[in-house]
Amino acid sequence: MIDYIIVIYKNYDLLDLQVENFKRLFPNKDYRLIVVDNTPDNEKRTIEACKDPIIDNFILCESVPTFDGLSHGKAINEGLKYVQSDIVGIIDSDYFILNKNIHDYVYKKFSQGYKAIGTEYNDGKDTKNWVAKKPEAFENIPACFGAYYDAELAKSHSWIITEKELDEEGLKKELKGSKLKFAKEQLKGGAKKDDVDLAGGRKRSKKAGSKKAGSKKAGSKKAGSKKAGSKKSGAKK
């Protein structure tokens, strides 16, 4: 048995299609379907698909328009509270399963030790040949997401993603700041300044076996140069 979570957001027409697709693919009902309605509260409505008997849990999630990662992530977290199976499928409302034998494939992979399997992520950029041919046609198209997870693993993490987490430049600055903080802490702990770099790690000391330690400076001509035993030392004034 595999439990599925589908989050809908205003797109009740897609729920209708999902219900029909699940009926067609899995006539033996070897799954549990959990639908989370994340539509803004003032726009929620009920259609026939919402009351279809193949839906085991239909959850009305309190929702107001906000950043998608916060809203959608919160809805998935809510859906996970109702999961009873060892494996959970989390799919977008516009992600449609086409392989009627998908469960056999999922069970096989998990028996081999996999904890998560799913579709290849497509960021809508020219990382795909078919997108690279005409990238302007794929602008602002949302990612289509579908995957299966070890339920315990899925429940152990929050699915909420903040804008800050998606701000790569901001994260780089924050990471740099944390590295500097770590470096200062190392210095306070007694580490020598030369042994701590700004990345927060310890530098490999060059003093131990470096050329500097056994460089020409130690036994160079300068050390044993004529200056030491030159005519100047025994020269007449």
Secondary structure, 3 states (H helix, E strand, C coil): CEEEEEEECCCHHHHHHHHHHHHHHCCCCCEEEEEEECCCHHHCCCCHHHHCCCEEEEEECCCCCCCHHHHHHHHHHHHHCCCCCCEEEEEECCCCCCCCCHHHHHHHHHHCCCCEEECCCCCCCCCCHHHHCCHHHHCCCCCCCEEEEEHHHHHCCCCCCCHHHHCHHHHHHHHHHHHHHHHHHHHHCCCCHHHECCCCCECCCCCCCCCCCCCHHHHCCCCCCCCCCCCCCCCCC
